[in-house]
Amino acid sequence: MASYLYYLLPAVGGYALTSLYFLKNPHILHKKKQTAFYCTHISHRGGSGERIENTMGAFTHAVEVGTEMLELDCHLTKDSHVVVSHDENLLRQAGQDVNISSLNLEELPPYKETLEVTFKAGHFSTGSDRNFALLEDVFRKFPHIAVNIEVKENNSMLIEKNSSMPYMFTVKRGLMLLLLYYTGLLPFVPLGESFLQFYLPQIINREYIPETWILRSRLVIFLIERLTLREGMFKHLRDRGIQIHLFVCNEEQDIEAAFAAGATGVMTDYPTLLSNYIRRHKQDT
């Protein structure tokens, strides 16, 4: 047994030192990613706290107050139009228990007059624009604004319509990223993703009440925060050109916590709030 340890301990120590070295110096093994945009200010669903979510009115307002990226979701209608909507079923958004995939574009109902902000429990938004938007119209109106598209369904046709864009970690790939980090393998593995995007854990059960019962445990959220918000991992990803977006930050304390954790960008339902925060802190530096 002692003879095995004689060889094992130096090998493990050498592996750990090598991994740490390449973790801190990723440029030796990997070419830094160069995306066409670098965004600090991201508007969740177009800024759903200040206008009706995912409408052209919301996107226009967010751009006017200084957002650099519009986050949105899309689904495919029965007649194959890509429409911007978070939900496939329209009960929450429009008050009708019907799926987008069962309707033609012209049959889509308007949004409700007021909508609760998902990540700001008890708060509601409204706006004059209550129409569902076409994804192509968003691109046409905002050609110089980055658009973060979350495909909400496993639809090969829908994915093909957005296949040439840089992409982010899926949940499965995000778990693999954590496994690679904690086993020391991350510095040696190529990554195709350009963005890491996930919840800022401290908002859960305060700003956002999850449906999953296990996420309502303070201990679980504490462990998630400890396991995911790792300074060494975030720095390594940033050095490899991977942008880190934390969401959904609807209070100034959460915006501050996200940037302090190492986020390159923050996603919010309140684009005016985030713009004011960024403007103030630029003046302070």
C-alpha positions as CSV (number, residue, x, y, z in Angstrom):
1,M,0.0,0.0,0.0
2,A,2.8,2.4,0.9
3,S,4.5,1.7,-2.4
4,Y,1.3,2.7,-4.3
5,L,1.1,5.9,-2.4
6,Y,4.8,6.6,-3.2
7,Y,3.9,6.9,-6.9
8,L,0.3,8.1,-6.5
9,L,0.8,11.2,-4.4
10,P,3.4,12.8,-6.7
11,A,1.2,12.0,-9.8
12,V,-1.8,13.6,-8.2
13,G,0.2,16.5,-7.0
14,G,1.7,17.0,-10.5
15,Y,-1.7,16.8,-12.1
16,A,-3.2,19.3,-9.7
17,L,-0.3,21.8,-10.3
18,T,-0.5,21.4,-14.1
19,S,-4.3,21.8,-14.1
20,L,-4.0,25.0,-11.9
21,Y,-1.3,26.4,-14.2
22,F,-3.4,26.0,-17.4
23,L,-6.5,27.2,-15.5
24,K,-4.8,30.5,-14.9
25,N,-3.1,30.5,-18.4
26,P,-5.8,29.2,-20.8
27,H,-4.2,31.1,-23.8
28,I,-1.5,28.5,-24.0
29,L,-3.9,25.7,-25.0
30,H,-6.9,27.7,-26.4
31,K,-7.4,30.5,-28.8
32,K,-9.5,33.2,-27.2
33,K,-13.0,33.5,-28.6
34,Q,-13.9,36.7,-30.5
35,T,-17.6,37.4,-30.6
36,A,-19.0,40.2,-32.6
37,F,-20.5,41.8,-29.5
38,Y,-19.7,42.2,-25.8
39,C,-22.7,43.1,-23.7
40,T,-22.9,44.4,-20.2
41,H,-26.6,45.4,-20.2
42,I,-29.2,42.7,-21.2
43,S,-32.9,43.2,-21.1
44,H,-34.8,40.0,-20.1
45,R,-37.8,39.5,-22.4
46,G,-37.1,43.0,-23.6
47,G,-37.5,44.5,-20.2
48,S,-40.7,42.9,-19.0
49,G,-40.9,45.0,-15.8
50,E,-41.3,48.3,-17.8
51,R,-43.3,47.1,-20.8
52,I,-45.4,44.1,-21.8
53,E,-42.8,41.3,-22.2
54,N,-41.4,40.3,-25.7
55,T,-43.3,43.0,-27.6
56,M,-41.8,45.5,-30.1
57,G,-42.8,48.2,-27.6
58,A,-40.7,46.6,-24.9
59,F,-37.7,46.1,-27.2
60,T,-37.9,49.7,-28.5
61,H,-38.0,51.0,-24.9
62,A,-35.1,48.9,-23.8
63,V,-32.9,50.1,-26.7
64,E,-33.8,53.7,-26.0
65,V,-32.7,53.5,-22.4
66,G,-29.4,51.9,-23.4
67,T,-29.6,48.1,-23.5
68,E,-26.9,46.3,-25.5
69,M,-28.7,42.9,-25.8
70,L,-32.3,41.8,-26.1
71,E,-33.1,38.5,-24.5
72,L,-36.2,36.8,-25.9
73,D,-37.8,33.5,-26.5
74,C,-39.4,32.1,-29.6
75,H,-41.9,29.5,-30.9
76,L,-43.2,28.4,-34.2
77,T,-46.8,29.0,-35.4
78,K,-48.8,26.5,-37.3
79,D,-48.0,28.3,-40.5
80,S,-44.2,28.3,-39.7
81,H,-43.7,31.8,-38.5
82,V,-41.1,32.4,-35.8
83,V,-42.9,34.5,-33.1
84,V,-41.4,36.0,-30.0
85,S,-43.1,34.5,-26.9
86,H,-41.9,33.0,-23.6
87,D,-44.7,30.5,-23.3
88,E,-46.0,28.0,-25.9
89,N,-49.3,28.0,-24.2
90,L,-51.0,31.4,-24.1
91,L,-53.0,31.1,-20.9
92,R,-50.7,33.2,-18.8
93,Q,-49.9,35.8,-21.4
94,A,-53.2,36.2,-23.3
95,G,-55.8,34.4,-21.1
96,Q,-56.5,31.7,-23.7
97,D,-55.7,28.1,-23.1
98,V,-54.2,27.4,-26.6
99,N,-50.8,26.6,-28.0
100,I,-48.9,28.8,-30.4
101,S,-48.1,25.8,-32.6
102,S,-51.9,25.2,-33.1
103,L,-52.5,28.8,-34.4
104,N,-51.7,30.6,-37.6
105,L,-49.9,34.0,-37.2
106,E,-53.1,36.0,-37.9
107,E,-55.0,34.0,-35.2
108,L,-52.7,35.0,-32.3
109,P,-54.6,36.9,-29.6
110,P,-53.2,40.1,-28.0
111,Y,-51.4,40.0,-24.6
112,K,-53.3,40.8,-21.5
113,E,-53.4,44.5,-20.5
114,T,-51.2,43.8,-17.5
115,L,-48.8,40.9,-16.8
116,E,-47.1,39.9,-13.6
117,V,-43.3,40.1,-13.8
118,T,-42.1,36.6,-13.4
119,F,-38.9,37.5,-11.5
120,K,-40.5,40.3,-9.4
121,A,-43.3,38.6,-7.5
122,G,-46.4,40.8,-7.0
123,H,-45.3,43.4,-9.6
124,F,-47.0,44.0,-12.9
125,S,-46.2,45.7,-16.2
126,T,-48.3,47.2,-18.9
127,G,-47.9,49.0,-22.2
128,S,-49.7,50.2,-25.3
129,D,-48.2,47.5,-27.5
130,R,-49.8,44.1,-26.8
131,N,-49.1,42.4,-30.1
132,F,-46.9,39.3,-30.5
133,A,-43.8,40.1,-32.5
134,L,-42.1,38.3,-35.3
135,L,-38.5,37.4,-34.8
136,E,-37.6,38.7,-38.2
137,D,-39.1,42.1,-37.4
138,V,-36.9,42.3,-34.3
139,F,-33.8,41.7,-36.4
140,R,-35.0,44.2,-39.0
141,K,-35.7,47.0,-36.6
142,F,-32.6,46.5,-34.4
143,P,-29.8,45.4,-36.8
144,H,-27.0,46.6,-34.5
145,I,-28.4,45.2,-31.2
146,A,-27.3,41.8,-30.1
147,V,-30.2,39.4,-29.6
148,N,-30.1,36.4,-27.2
149,I,-32.6,33.8,-28.4
150,E,-33.8,31.0,-26.2
151,V,-35.5,28.3,-28.2
152,K,-38.3,27.1,-25.9
153,E,-39.0,23.8,-27.6
154,N,-37.3,20.8,-29.2
155,N,-38.2,21.7,-32.7
156,S,-35.7,20.9,-35.4
157,M,-37.2,23.4,-37.9
158,L,-37.1,26.2,-35.4
159,I,-33.5,25.4,-34.4
160,E,-32.4,25.3,-38.0
161,K,-33.8,28.8,-38.5
162,N,-31.3,30.0,-35.8
163,S,-28.4,27.5,-36.3
164,S,-25.6,29.9,-37.4
165,M,-25.5,32.0,-34.2
166,P,-23.0,31.7,-31.3
167,Y,-24.6,29.6,-28.6
168,M,-24.6,29.2,-24.8
169,F,-24.3,26.3,-22.4
170,T,-27.4,24.2,-22.0
171,V,-28.3,22.9,-18.5
172,K,-26.6,19.6,-19.3
173,R,-23.5,21.2,-20.6
174,G,-23.5,23.6,-17.6
175,L,-23.4,20.6,-15.3
176,M,-20.6,19.1,-17.3
177,L,-18.7,22.4,-17.0
178,L,-18.9,22.2,-13.2
179,L,-17.7,18.6,-13.3
180,L,-14.8,19.5,-15.5
181,Y,-13.9,22.4,-13.2
182,Y,-14.0,20.4,-10.0
183,T,-12.0,17.5,-11.5
184,G,-9.4,19.8,-12.9
185,L,-10.1,18.8,-16.5
186,L,-11.6,22.1,-17.6
187,P,-8.3,23.7,-18.8
188,F,-7.7,20.8,-21.2
189,V,-11.2,20.6,-22.8
190,P,-12.2,22.7,-25.8
191,L,-15.5,24.6,-25.4
192,G,-17.8,25.4,-28.3
193,E,-20.1,27.7,-26.3
194,S,-19.6,31.5,-26.3
195,F,-21.9,32.3,-23.3
196,L,-22.6,31.0,-19.8
197,Q,-25.9,32.1,-18.6
198,F,-27.7,31.2,-15.3
199,Y,-29.6,32.4,-12.3
200,L,-28.0,34.6,-9.7
201,P,-28.9,32.1,-6.8
202,Q,-29.6,34.8,-4.2
203,I,-32.8,36.0,-6.1
204,I,-34.4,32.6,-5.7
205,N,-37.2,32.6,-3.0
206,R,-37.0,36.4,-2.7
207,E,-37.6,37.8,-6.2
208,Y,-38.4,34.6,-7.9
209,I,-40.5,31.8,-6.3
210,P,-39.7,28.5,-8.1
211,E,-42.3,25.9,-8.7
212,T,-39.9,23.1,-7.9
213,W,-40.1,22.3,-4.2
214,I,-36.4,21.4,-3.8
215,L,-35.4,24.9,-4.9
216,R,-37.4,26.4,-2.0
217,S,-34.9,25.0,0.5
218,R,-32.4,27.6,1.8
219,L,-29.8,24.9,2.1
220,V,-30.1,23.9,-1.5
221,I,-29.8,27.5,-2.7
222,F,-26.8,28.0,-0.4
223,L,-25.1,24.9,-1.9
224,I,-25.9,26.0,-5.5
225,E,-24.4,29.4,-4.8
226,R,-21.3,27.9,-3.3
227,L,-20.8,25.4,-6.1
228,T,-21.5,27.7,-9.1
229,L,-20.2,31.2,-8.3
230,R,-16.6,30.2,-8.5
231,E,-14.1,33.0,-9.1
232,G,-11.5,30.8,-10.6
233,M,-13.9,29.2,-13.1
234,F,-15.4,32.5,-14.1
235,K,-11.9,34.1,-14.7
236,H,-10.9,31.1,-16.7
237,L,-14.0,31.4,-18.9
238,R,-13.5,35.1,-19.3
239,D,-9.9,34.6,-20.3
240,R,-11.1,32.2,-23.0
241,G,-13.5,34.8,-24.3
242,I,-16.7,33.3,-22.9
243,Q,-19.1,35.9,-21.7
244,I,-20.9,35.2,-18.3
245,H,-24.5,36.5,-17.9
246,L,-26.2,36.3,-14.6
247,F,-30.0,36.8,-14.3
248,V,-32.6,38.0,-13.5
249,C,-31.4,41.0,-11.4
250,N,-34.2,43.4,-10.6
251,E,-32.8,45.0,-7.5
252,E,-29.6,47.1,-7.3
253,Q,-28.2,44.8,-4.6
254,D,-28.5,41.9,-7.1
255,I,-26.9,43.8,-9.9
256,E,-24.0,44.7,-7.7
257,A,-23.7,41.1,-6.5
258,A,-23.7,39.7,-10.1
259,F,-20.9,42.0,-11.2
260,A,-19.0,41.3,-8.0
261,A,-19.3,37.5,-8.7
262,G,-17.5,38.0,-12.0
263,A,-20.4,38.4,-14.5
264,T,-19.5,40.2,-17.7
265,G,-23.2,41.1,-18.2
266,V,-26.3,41.3,-16.1
267,M,-29.8,40.5,-17.3
268,T,-32.8,42.5,-15.9
269,D,-36.5,43.1,-16.3
270,Y,-35.9,46.8,-15.5
271,P,-33.5,48.2,-18.2
272,T,-33.8,51.8,-16.8
273,L,-32.6,50.5,-13.4
274,L,-29.6,48.8,-14.9
275,S,-28.7,51.7,-17.1
276,N,-28.7,54.1,-14.2
277,Y,-26.6,51.7,-12.1
278,I,-24.0,51.3,-14.9
279,R,-23.9,55.0,-15.5
280,R,-23.3,55.9,-11.9
281,H,-20.6,53.3,-11.5
282,K,-18.8,54.5,-14.6
283,Q,-18.8,58.0,-13.2
284,D,-17.3,56.6,-9.9
285,T,-14.4,54.9,-11.7
